Amino acid sequence: MEVTFQDSGHAEWALWQLTTDAEALAPQWLRVSLRNRAAAPATRYGASS
């Protein structure tokens, strides 16, 4: 599915709400942003990558 968002913040927020039920295929900046957001608590709680 292809969707359009108001801005980058809205795109990140909306996809984060879907947890593992969705994957951003593009743009790359959004993929990186979501990866970094997910990595923060994983690092905090000792999960390995």
PDB file with one MODEL, atoms N, CA, C and O in Angstrom:
MODEL        1
ATOM      1  N   MET A   1       0.843  -1.154   0.000  1.00  0.00           N
ATOM      2  CA  MET A   1       0.000   0.000   0.000  1.00  0.00           C
ATOM      3  C   MET A   1       0.900   1.232   0.000  1.00  0.00           C
ATOM      4  O   MET A   1       1.906   1.273   0.708  1.00  0.00           O
ATOM      5  N   GLU A   2       0.550   2.186  -0.758  1.00  0.00           N
ATOM      6  CA  GLU A   2       1.276   3.449  -0.774  1.00  0.00           C
ATOM      7  C   GLU A   2       0.402   4.503  -0.113  1.00  0.00           C
ATOM      8  O   GLU A   2      -0.776   4.645  -0.442  1.00  0.00           O
ATOM      9  N   VAL A   3       0.988   5.239   0.821  1.00  0.00           N
ATOM     10  CA  VAL A   3       0.237   6.267   1.542  1.00  0.00           C
ATOM     11  C   VAL A   3       1.011   7.580   1.543  1.00  0.00           C
ATOM     12  O   VAL A   3       2.223   7.601   1.328  1.00  0.00           O
ATOM     13  N   THR A   4       0.301   8.665   1.787  1.00  0.00           N
ATOM     14  CA  THR A   4       0.891   9.994   1.876  1.00  0.00           C
ATOM     15  C   THR A   4       0.589  10.558   3.260  1.00  0.00           C
ATOM     16  O   THR A   4      -0.526  10.419   3.762  1.00  0.00           O
ATOM     17  N   PHE A   5       1.580  11.191   3.872  1.00  0.00           N
ATOM     18  CA  PHE A   5       1.434  11.771   5.197  1.00  0.00           C
ATOM     19  C   PHE A   5       1.629  13.272   5.136  1.00  0.00           C
ATOM     20  O   PHE A   5       2.173  13.801   4.166  1.00  0.00           O
ATOM     21  N   GLN A   6       1.176  13.960   6.188  1.00  0.00           N
ATOM     22  CA  GLN A   6       1.318  15.414   6.260  1.00  0.00           C
ATOM     23  C   GLN A   6       2.783  15.841   6.222  1.00  0.00           C
ATOM     24  O   GLN A   6       3.160  16.766   5.502  1.00  0.00           O
ATOM     25  N   ASP A   7       3.604  15.141   7.019  1.00  0.00           N
ATOM     26  CA  ASP A   7       5.022  15.486   7.112  1.00  0.00           C
ATOM     27  C   ASP A   7       5.779  14.281   7.651  1.00  0.00           C
ATOM     28  O   ASP A   7       5.184  13.235   7.911  1.00  0.00           O
ATOM     29  N   SER A   8       7.085  14.424   7.819  1.00  0.00           N
ATOM     30  CA  SER A   8       7.912  13.295   8.251  1.00  0.00           C
ATOM     31  C   SER A   8       7.559  12.836   9.663  1.00  0.00           C
ATOM     32  O   SER A   8       7.570  11.638   9.946  1.00  0.00           O
ATOM     33  N   GLY A   9       7.252  13.768  10.540  1.00  0.00           N
ATOM     34  CA  GLY A   9       6.878  13.399  11.904  1.00  0.00           C
ATOM     35  C   GLY A   9       5.611  12.563  11.940  1.00  0.00           C
ATOM     36  O   GLY A   9       5.514  11.596  12.696  1.00  0.00           O
ATOM     37  N   HIS A  10       4.655  12.937  11.129  1.00  0.00           N
ATOM     38  CA  HIS A  10       3.398  12.189  11.054  1.00  0.00           C
ATOM     39  C   HIS A  10       3.629  10.795  10.487  1.00  0.00           C
ATOM     40  O   HIS A  10       3.034   9.827  10.962  1.00  0.00           O
ATOM     41  N   ALA A  11       4.477  10.685   9.489  1.00  0.00           N
ATOM     42  CA  ALA A  11       4.778   9.384   8.891  1.00  0.00           C
ATOM     43  C   ALA A  11       5.408   8.460   9.925  1.00  0.00           C
ATOM     44  O   ALA A  11       5.000   7.306  10.057  1.00  0.00           O
ATOM     45  N   GLU A  12       6.397   8.959  10.656  1.00  0.00           N
ATOM     46  CA  GLU A  12       7.061   8.135  11.664  1.00  0.00           C
ATOM     47  C   GLU A  12       6.075   7.731  12.758  1.00  0.00           C
ATOM     48  O   GLU A  12       6.039   6.567  13.157  1.00  0.00           O
ATOM     49  N   TRP A  13       5.289   8.663  13.237  1.00  0.00           N
ATOM     50  CA  TRP A  13       4.314   8.380  14.291  1.00  0.00           C
ATOM     51  C   TRP A  13       3.315   7.322  13.839  1.00  0.00           C
ATOM     52  O   TRP A  13       3.058   6.364  14.568  1.00  0.00           O
ATOM     53  N   ALA A  14       2.756   7.485  12.655  1.00  0.00           N
ATOM     54  CA  ALA A  14       1.727   6.565  12.167  1.00  0.00           C
ATOM     55  C   ALA A  14       2.270   5.149  12.000  1.00  0.00           C
ATOM     56  O   ALA A  14       1.604   4.186  12.380  1.00  0.00           O
ATOM     57  N   LEU A  15       3.453   5.011  11.446  1.00  0.00           N
ATOM     58  CA  LEU A  15       4.018   3.677  11.260  1.00  0.00           C
ATOM     59  C   LEU A  15       4.434   3.060  12.586  1.00  0.00           C
ATOM     60  O   LEU A  15       4.313   1.847  12.761  1.00  0.00           O
ATOM     61  N   TRP A  16       4.918   3.863  13.519  1.00  0.00           N
ATOM     62  CA  TRP A  16       5.298   3.337  14.829  1.00  0.00           C
ATOM     63  C   TRP A  16       4.072   2.762  15.535  1.00  0.00           C
ATOM     64  O   TRP A  16       4.186   1.767  16.251  1.00  0.00           O
ATOM     65  N   GLN A  17       2.907   3.371  15.343  1.00  0.00           N
ATOM     66  CA  GLN A  17       1.680   2.889  15.977  1.00  0.00           C
ATOM     67  C   GLN A  17       1.296   1.491  15.492  1.00  0.00           C
ATOM     68  O   GLN A  17       0.602   0.756  16.194  1.00  0.00           O
ATOM     69  N   LEU A  18       1.744   1.131  14.303  1.00  0.00           N
ATOM     70  CA  LEU A  18       1.401  -0.177  13.732  1.00  0.00           C
ATOM     71  C   LEU A  18       2.326  -1.286  14.217  1.00  0.00           C
ATOM     72  O   LEU A  18       2.133  -2.449  13.859  1.00  0.00           O
ATOM     73  N   THR A  19       3.307  -0.952  15.009  1.00  0.00           N
ATOM     74  CA  THR A  19       4.302  -1.876  15.564  1.00  0.00           C
ATOM     75  C   THR A  19       4.840  -2.792  14.473  1.00  0.00           C
ATOM     76  O   THR A  19       5.333  -2.305  13.456  1.00  0.00           O
ATOM     77  N   THR A  20       4.757  -4.097  14.657  1.00  0.00           N
ATOM     78  CA  THR A  20       5.336  -5.030  13.686  1.00  0.00           C
ATOM     79  C   THR A  20       4.367  -5.398  12.568  1.00  0.00           C
ATOM     80  O   THR A  20       4.663  -6.273  11.754  1.00  0.00           O
ATOM     81  N   ASP A  21       3.215  -4.738  12.522  1.00  0.00           N
ATOM     82  CA  ASP A  21       2.214  -5.041  11.497  1.00  0.00           C
ATOM     83  C   ASP A  21       2.473  -4.332  10.175  1.00  0.00           C
ATOM     84  O   ASP A  21       1.737  -4.538   9.210  1.00  0.00           O
ATOM     85  N   ALA A  22       3.501  -3.505  10.118  1.00  0.00           N
ATOM     86  CA  ALA A  22       3.788  -2.768   8.886  1.00  0.00           C
ATOM     87  C   ALA A  22       5.290  -2.606   8.718  1.00  0.00           C
ATOM     88  O   ALA A  22       6.047  -2.672   9.686  1.00  0.00           O
ATOM     89  N   GLU A  23       5.703  -2.397   7.494  1.00  0.00           N
ATOM     90  CA  GLU A  23       7.110  -2.142   7.190  1.00  0.00           C
ATOM     91  C   GLU A  23       7.188  -0.994   6.196  1.00  0.00           C
ATOM     92  O   GLU A  23       6.498  -0.991   5.177  1.00  0.00           O
ATOM     93  N   ALA A  24       8.029  -0.028   6.501  1.00  0.00           N
ATOM     94  CA  ALA A  24       8.274   1.060   5.564  1.00  0.00           C
ATOM     95  C   ALA A  24       9.313   0.577   4.555  1.00  0.00           C
ATOM     96  O   ALA A  24      10.415   0.183   4.939  1.00  0.00           O
ATOM     97  N   LEU A  25       8.977   0.606   3.304  1.00  0.00           N
ATOM     98  CA  LEU A  25       9.912   0.207   2.254  1.00  0.00           C
ATOM     99  C   LEU A  25      10.706   1.394   1.738  1.00  0.00           C
ATOM    100  O   LEU A  25      11.833   1.241   1.266  1.00  0.00           O
ATOM    101  N   ALA A  26      10.122   2.563   1.827  1.00  0.00           N
ATOM    102  CA  ALA A  26      10.766   3.789   1.376  1.00  0.00           C
ATOM    103  C   ALA A  26      10.007   4.948   1.995  1.00  0.00           C
ATOM    104  O   ALA A  26       8.844   4.777   2.360  1.00  0.00           O
ATOM    105  N   PRO A  27      10.592   6.080   2.123  1.00  0.00           N
ATOM    106  CA  PRO A  27      11.960   6.460   1.801  1.00  0.00           C
ATOM    107  C   PRO A  27      12.952   5.936   2.846  1.00  0.00           C
ATOM    108  O   PRO A  27      12.572   5.544   3.950  1.00  0.00           O
ATOM    109  N   GLN A  28      14.201   5.941   2.472  1.00  0.00           N
ATOM    110  CA  GLN A  28      15.251   5.395   3.328  1.00  0.00           C
ATOM    111  C   GLN A  28      15.343   6.122   4.662  1.00  0.00           C
ATOM    112  O   GLN A  28      15.585   5.486   5.688  1.00  0.00           O
ATOM    113  N   TRP A  29      15.155   7.444   4.674  1.00  0.00           N
ATOM    114  CA  TRP A  29      15.252   8.184   5.928  1.00  0.00           C
ATOM    115  C   TRP A  29      14.235   7.685   6.941  1.00  0.00           C
ATOM    116  O   TRP A  29      14.513   7.675   8.140  1.00  0.00           O
ATOM    117  N   LEU A  30      13.049   7.266   6.476  1.00  0.00           N
ATOM    118  CA  LEU A  30      12.014   6.767   7.375  1.00  0.00           C
ATOM    119  C   LEU A  30      12.409   5.404   7.925  1.00  0.00           C
ATOM    120  O   LEU A  30      12.204   5.130   9.108  1.00  0.00           O
ATOM    121  N   ARG A  31      12.967   4.558   7.089  1.00  0.00           N
ATOM    122  CA  ARG A  31      13.440   3.247   7.549  1.00  0.00           C
ATOM    123  C   ARG A  31      14.513   3.416   8.627  1.00  0.00           C
ATOM    124  O   ARG A  31      14.484   2.731   9.649  1.00  0.00           O
ATOM    125  N   VAL A  32      15.449   4.321   8.397  1.00  0.00           N
ATOM    126  CA  VAL A  32      16.517   4.566   9.363  1.00  0.00           C
ATOM    127  C   VAL A  32      15.938   5.124  10.667  1.00  0.00           C
ATOM    128  O   VAL A  32      16.332   4.698  11.753  1.00  0.00           O
ATOM    129  N   SER A  33      15.027   6.055  10.563  1.00  0.00           N
ATOM    130  CA  SER A  33      14.427   6.654  11.744  1.00  0.00           C
ATOM    131  C   SER A  33      13.694   5.614  12.589  1.00  0.00           C
ATOM    132  O   SER A  33      13.833   5.601  13.812  1.00  0.00           O
ATOM    133  N   LEU A  34      12.917   4.746  11.947  1.00  0.00           N
ATOM    134  CA  LEU A  34      12.197   3.704  12.681  1.00  0.00           C
ATOM    135  C   LEU A  34      13.165   2.688  13.289  1.00  0.00           C
ATOM    136  O   LEU A  34      12.956   2.223  14.409  1.00  0.00           O
ATOM    137  N   ARG A  35      14.213   2.348  12.558  1.00  0.00           N
ATOM    138  CA  ARG A  35      15.225   1.425  13.092  1.00  0.00           C
ATOM    139  C   ARG A  35      15.881   2.014  14.332  1.00  0.00           C
ATOM    140  O   ARG A  35      16.036   1.327  15.342  1.00  0.00           O
ATOM    141  N   ASN A  36      16.265   3.277  14.260  1.00  0.00           N
ATOM    142  CA  ASN A  36      16.912   3.922  15.398  1.00  0.00           C
ATOM    143  C   ASN A  36      15.976   4.006  16.597  1.00  0.00           C
ATOM    144  O   ASN A  36      16.398   3.818  17.739  1.00  0.00           O
ATOM    145  N   ARG A  37      14.728   4.284  16.337  1.00  0.00           N
ATOM    146  CA  ARG A  37      13.741   4.371  17.420  1.00  0.00           C
ATOM    147  C   ARG A  37      13.551   3.015  18.089  1.00  0.00           C
ATOM    148  O   ARG A  37      13.424   2.940  19.311  1.00  0.00           O
ATOM    149  N   ALA A  38      13.532   1.959  17.310  1.00  0.00           N
ATOM    150  CA  ALA A  38      13.378   0.611  17.863  1.00  0.00           C
ATOM    151  C   ALA A  38      14.636   0.156  18.590  1.00  0.00           C
ATOM    152  O   ALA A  38      14.550  -0.581  19.572  1.00  0.00           O
ATOM    153  N   ALA A  39      15.796   0.585  18.122  1.00  0.00           N
ATOM    154  CA  ALA A  39      17.059   0.166  18.724  1.00  0.00           C
ATOM    155  C   ALA A  39      17.275   0.774  20.107  1.00  0.00           C
ATOM    156  O   ALA A  39      17.933   0.165  20.949  1.00  0.00           O
ATOM    157  N   ALA A  40      16.741   1.943  20.348  1.00  0.00           N
ATOM    158  CA  ALA A  40      16.974   2.628  21.623  1.00  0.00           C
ATOM    159  C   ALA A  40      16.519   1.792  22.822  1.00  0.00           C
ATOM    160  O   ALA A  40      17.330   1.556  23.717  1.00  0.00           O
ATOM    161  N   PRO A  41      15.268   1.334  22.888  1.00  0.00           N
ATOM    162  CA  PRO A  41      14.889   0.514  24.037  1.00  0.00           C
ATOM    163  C   PRO A  41      15.548  -0.866  24.029  1.00  0.00           C
ATOM    164  O   PRO A  41      15.813  -1.425  25.093  1.00  0.00           O
ATOM    165  N   ALA A  42      15.814  -1.414  22.862  1.00  0.00           N
ATOM    166  CA  ALA A  42      16.496  -2.704  22.797  1.00  0.00           C
ATOM    167  C   ALA A  42      17.879  -2.596  23.422  1.00  0.00           C
ATOM    168  O   ALA A  42      18.308  -3.495  24.144  1.00  0.00           O
ATOM    169  N   THR A  43      18.564  -1.520  23.153  1.00  0.00           N
ATOM    170  CA  THR A  43      19.880  -1.286  23.749  1.00  0.00           C
ATOM    171  C   THR A  43      19.762  -1.069  25.254  1.00  0.00           C
ATOM    172  O   THR A  43      20.550  -1.601  26.036  1.00  0.00           O
ATOM    173  N   ARG A  44      18.783  -0.294  25.638  1.00  0.00           N
ATOM    174  CA  ARG A  44      18.575   0.010  27.056  1.00  0.00           C
ATOM    175  C   ARG A  44      18.334  -1.255  27.860  1.00  0.00           C
ATOM    176  O   ARG A  44      18.834  -1.377  28.978  1.00  0.00           O
ATOM    177  N   TYR A  45      17.576  -2.200  27.313  1.00  0.00           N
ATOM    178  CA  TYR A  45      17.215  -3.400  28.041  1.00  0.00           C
ATOM    179  C   TYR A  45      18.119  -4.587  27.729  1.00  0.00           C
ATOM    180  O   TYR A  45      17.830  -5.714  28.130  1.00  0.00           O
ATOM    181  N   GLY A  46      19.196  -4.339  27.025  1.00  0.00           N
ATOM    182  CA  GLY A  46      20.215  -5.356  26.848  1.00  0.00           C
ATOM    183  C   GLY A  46      19.980  -6.349  25.725  1.00  0.00           C
ATOM    184  O   GLY A  46      20.650  -7.381  25.684  1.00  0.00           O
ATOM    185  N   ALA A  47      19.064  -6.084  24.821  1.00  0.00           N
ATOM    186  CA  ALA A  47      18.852  -6.977  23.690  1.00  0.00           C
ATOM    187  C   ALA A  47      20.015  -6.853  22.723  1.00  0.00           C
ATOM    188  O   ALA A  47      20.512  -5.753  22.482  1.00  0.00           O
ATOM    189  N   SER A  48      20.446  -7.957  22.178  1.00  0.00           N
ATOM    190  CA  SER A  48      21.524  -7.905  21.204  1.00  0.00           C
ATOM    191  C   SER A  48      20.956  -7.762  19.805  1.00  0.00           C
ATOM    192  O   SER A  48      19.824  -8.166  19.540  1.00  0.00           O
ATOM    193  N   SER A  49      21.743  -7.190  18.916  1.00  0.00           N
ATOM    194  CA  SER A  49      21.258  -6.993  17.544  1.00  0.00           C
ATOM    195  C   SER A  49      21.631  -8.126  16.644  1.00  0.00           C
ATOM    196  O   SER A  49      21.297  -8.110  15.460  1.00  0.00           O
TER     197      SER A  49
ENDMDL
END
